[in-house]
């Protein structure tokens, strides 16, 4: 499960925080990625919800 968490965080940061990605993703797309990541964290349980709070939001 830790691997999945790391993968999701990496995808989220790559989408919302990667400088090169801003050319390809609008703010709305970044927010959608954040919401998808949040839902995935929620689906994996309470421990990952704690991790979600540590992830920068809004890109």
Secondary structure as UniProt FT lines:
FT   HELIX           2..16
FT   HELIX           19..23
FT   HELIX           27..44
FT   HELIX           46..53
//
